[in-house]
Amino acid sequence: MSPVTATRPAARPSRAGRPASGPRPRPRGDRGTLLLLLPALVPVLLFSLGPLLYGIYLSFTDARGGRNAVISFVGLKNFGDVLADTDFWSSFKIGLIWAVSVTVLQFLAALGLALLLNQNLRFRTFARVLAMAPWAMPPIVIGLIWRLVYHPNAGILNAILQDLHILDHNVDWLNDFSTALPAIIVVGVWTGMPQTTVVLLAGLQGVPKELHEAAAVDGASVWRRFWNVTLPQLRTVIVTITALDFVWNINQFAMVYALTQGGPGGRTRLPMLFAYEEAFRYGFFGYAAALGVAITLVVLVVLGFYLWRQMKESAR
């Protein structure tokens, strides 16, 4: 009988297909991925992070306009002046009224439009393109167009209202204290509605049809299906888009500047317009930078409180 040769069992390979011991090799794609990201990161660092850090630095100085102006460090003096500046807080109050009003109204209008565009309309594609038209216009162009609409003598709004016998005289919409702010709020809603509509329409198309069909079988009306099925499914989308809209609206500048330049008498002077005037009309760059930092901090607090409330309610 021939001897049986004992063989040593082969070592069990590790789950990753490599030896269990020894240093883990570094993935080769990390360096290549970083090189691919650099063209996108460099502009962000140069044109976003760089100016932001420089603006924060200026907020602690007395920087002013002029070729040979000497910049001195003043610490928190500019922020103390911001806290005591009643004109700034008046403009911030106007900015909050503007931002909240525009955000709420454009959400309601965009939700109605998104629900309409989500139906099987005959000219749905054309209607969607038409609804996106304001999104393609620069803010300055929008401001100039609406200045013509609101013109007291040649504006189409006064002409239509007088033909309908709603008005019996011309109204100077942008120069009247009682109508200037509501007039630019209307323009803000019209301007910001397209992107809100696009986001809500995408959310509506992601709601499972089976949920609506099951609710209809249970006898739920259209309104109850919308309230109990559609809105809960859109909750995350609604919170996200309203938060973004609020930030965009509170930072609005170009369109309002083209419409009223902050008038009449500061009635439409939003916080960014106030900071712009301090910097480029009066030359107080350090103080304007402190205004920008203060606006950012207050907006972050307001936005954080809003998101916290929404997250708290959704966790119930």
C-alpha positions, 0 to 999 in steps of 0.5 A: 500500500502506497504511502499517502502524501499529506498536503497542506490546505491552501490559505483561505483568501480574504473577502476583499480578494487580497491577503489578510495581512499587510498594509492596505493598498491606497486606491489609485483613483483618489489622485485622479479624482482630485485632479478632475475636481480641481478645475471646479474647486479653483473658481469656487475658492477664488470667486466665492471663498476668497471674497467671503473671507476678505469681506469678513476681514473688511468688517473689522476695519475702517476701510473707505473709498479712495486711492490712498485710503489707509485701512485700520483695524477697529475690532467690533466697532462696525458691528456696534454701529450696525446694532445702533443703526435704526435705518438698517433695522428699518431696511431689514424689517422691509426685507423680511416683509418682502422675503416672507411675502414673496416666498409664500406667494410664489410657493402658492402660485407655483404649487397651483401651476405645478398641479396644472402642468402635471395634468394631461393637457393638450398643450402641456409642453408649450405651457411648460415652456411658457411658464419658464419664460421669466427664468430665462430673463436677467433681473435687470431686464425684468426690472426694466420691463415691469417699470414700463408696466407700472409707468404712471402715464404709458403703463399697460397696468393703468390702461387695463384697470381704467378700461375695466373701470377699476381706476378713474385716474393714473397711479404711480405704482412705484413712487407711491408709499402705499403701493411701491412695496406691494408692486415689487412683491408682485414682480418678485413672485412673477420672477421666482415662480418658475424655479419653484414650479420646476421643483414642485412639478418634479416632486409631483411626478415622484408621488406614486400613483398607487397612493392616489388610486388607493385613496380614490377607492376608499372614497376620498375626494380630490381635496382630501387626496391632495391634503392627505396624499400629495402634500405629505409626499412633497414635504421634503421638497416644500421645506427645501425649496421654500428655504432656498427661495427665502435666501434668494429673496432676502438677498435680492438686489438687481431687480429691485434696484432696477425698479425703484432704487430703494425708493420712494423714501426708502420704502423698498430699500432692502438690506442689500440695497442699504449695504450697497449704498453704504459701500458705493454711494458713501464709500464706507466699505468696512461698515458695508462689509459688517452689514453684509456679515450681520445680514448673513448671520440674522438670515442663518438664525431665521432659516435655522429656526424655520428648518428646526421647526419643520424637522420637529414637526416631521418627526412627530 
